[in-house]
Amino acid sequence: MSIGHTLLGLLETGPRHGYDLKRAFDDRFGHDRPLHYGQVYSTMSRLLKNGLVEVDGVESEGGPERKRYAITEAGITDVERWLAQPEKPEPYLRSTLYTKVVLALLTGRSAAGLLDVQRAEHLRMMRDLTERKRRGDLTDQLICDHALFHLEADLRWLELAAARLDKLAAEVRG
């Protein structure tokens, strides 16, 4: 995910302080990975330097100065360009899970045990996401569905790999 483009998109709805941008990002997109304040401010600094945002005001109200940022026309154009570009599908050809299965086989460890543990972890995560989806609003339901579909594909792969372990072991040790 492009943090910069996401923050720019949030600014299209109106000027905001860095704190407000972080909160809006975390509420919409960062449930599992909230942004650090430093990441917000370093990104805003870069966007400011590149002319994609401008400082719309500075307030102090008895505390430290707080900058309010607004998106520029160049920023709007940049977001439009980013939204129009399709994301490259990720074929997962360098999967950590696949690597672990092959290394387990190469080193004489239990690849079947590894697959069982991974299957249990996937199922646990699916239960958590299903509960979150049940309690969430439509945006939460959509992101949970996205994650659940990926986990379902992983589970299908885990089952297929388990069914082929003997043959894979023979090829790997070949």
KAQUINOR-V592926 format. One record per residue. N is the residue number from 1. PHI is phi in radians with two decimals (NA if undefined). BURIAL is I if it has 16 or more other ideal C-beta (glycine too) atoms within 10 Angstrom, else O. Layout:
BEGIN
<<N | PHI | BURIAL> <N | PHI | BURIAL>>
END
This chain:
BEGIN
<<1 | NA | O> <2 | -1.52 | O> <3 | -1.08 | I> <4 | -1.04 | I> <5 | -1.15 | I> <6 | -1.15 | I> <7 | -1.13 | I> <8 | -1.07 | I> <9 | -1.06 | I> <10 | -1.14 | I> <11 | -1.23 | I> <12 | -1.10 | O> <13 | -1.42 | O> <14 | 2.53 | O> <15 | -1.04 | I> <16 | -2.62 | I> <17 | -1.40 | I> <18 | -0.99 | I> <19 | -1.05 | O> <20 | -1.16 | I> <21 | -1.12 | I> <22 | -1.05 | I> <23 | -1.11 | I> <24 | -1.12 | I> <25 | -1.08 | I> <26 | -1.07 | O> <27 | -1.12 | O> <28 | -1.61 | O> <29 | -2.26 | I> <30 | -1.96 | I> <31 | -0.93 | O> <32 | -1.64 | O> <33 | -2.45 | O> <34 | -1.12 | O> <35 | -1.29 | I> <36 | -1.52 | O> <37 | -0.99 | O> <38 | -1.04 | O> <39 | -1.18 | O> <40 | -1.10 | I> <41 | -1.24 | O> <42 | -1.21 | O> <43 | -1.16 | I> <44 | -1.11 | I> <45 | -1.08 | O> <46 | -1.15 | O> <47 | -1.12 | I> <48 | -1.13 | O> <49 | -1.06 | O> <50 | -1.49 | O> <51 | 1.33 | O> <52 | -1.61 | I> <53 | -2.36 | I> <54 | -2.41 | I> <55 | -1.39 | O> <56 | -1.63 | O> <57 | 3.01 | O> <58 | -2.28 | O> <59 | -2.17 | O> <60 | -2.13 | O> <61 | 0.73 | O> <62 | 1.40 | O> <63 | -2.20 | O> <64 | -1.18 | O> <65 | -1.12 | O> <66 | -2.13 | O> <67 | -1.51 | I> <68 | -1.87 | I> <69 | -1.79 | I> <70 | -2.30 | O> <71 | -1.35 | I> <72 | -1.68 | I> <73 | -1.06 | O> <74 | -1.11 | O> <75 | -1.15 | I> <76 | -1.08 | O> <77 | -1.09 | O> <78 | -1.13 | I> <79 | -1.13 | I> <80 | -1.02 | O> <81 | -1.11 | O> <82 | -1.13 | O> <83 | -1.13 | O> <84 | -1.35 | O> <85 | -1.41 | O> <86 | -1.21 | O> <87 | -1.34 | O> <88 | -1.24 | O> <89 | -1.04 | O> <90 | -1.71 | O> <91 | -1.35 | O> <92 | 0.98 | O> <93 | -1.31 | O> <94 | -2.04 | O> <95 | -1.25 | O> <96 | -1.09 | O> <97 | -1.09 | I> <98 | -1.04 | O> <99 | -1.03 | O> <100 | -1.11 | O> <101 | -1.09 | I> <102 | -1.13 | I> <103 | -1.14 | O> <104 | -1.05 | I> <105 | -1.15 | I> <106 | -1.12 | O> <107 | -1.76 | O> <108 | 1.36 | O> <109 | -1.54 | O> <110 | -1.43 | O> <111 | -1.23 | I> <112 | -1.11 | I> <113 | -1.13 | O> <114 | -1.04 | I> <115 | -1.13 | I> <116 | -1.12 | O> <117 | -1.10 | O> <118 | -1.15 | I> <119 | -1.04 | O> <120 | -1.09 | O> <121 | -1.16 | O> <122 | -1.08 | I> <123 | -1.13 | O> <124 | -1.09 | O> <125 | -1.11 | O> <126 | -1.12 | I> <127 | -1.10 | O> <128 | -1.08 | O> <129 | -1.17 | I> <130 | -1.12 | O> <131 | -1.17 | O> <132 | -1.06 | I> <133 | -1.10 | I> <134 | -1.09 | O> <135 | -1.53 | O> <136 | -1.52 | O> <137 | -1.43 | O> <138 | -1.06 | O> <139 | -1.13 | O> <140 | -1.16 | I> <141 | -1.09 | O> <142 | -1.15 | O> <143 | -1.20 | I> <144 | -1.16 | I> <145 | -1.03 | O> <146 | -1.01 | O> <147 | -1.15 | I> <148 | -1.10 | O> <149 | -1.11 | O> <150 | -1.16 | O> <151 | -1.15 | I> <152 | -1.09 | O> <153 | -1.11 | O> <154 | -1.05 | I> <155 | -1.08 | O> <156 | -1.07 | O> <157 | -1.15 | I> <158 | -1.02 | I> <159 | -1.13 | O> <160 | -1.11 | O> <161 | -1.10 | I> <162 | -1.08 | I> <163 | -1.20 | O> <164 | -1.84 | O> <165 | -0.99 | I> <166 | -1.05 | O> <167 | -1.15 | O> <168 | -1.13 | I> <169 | -1.05 | I> <170 | -1.11 | O> <171 | -1.21 | O> <172 | -1.17 | O> <173 | -1.44 | O> <174 | -0.34 | O>>
END
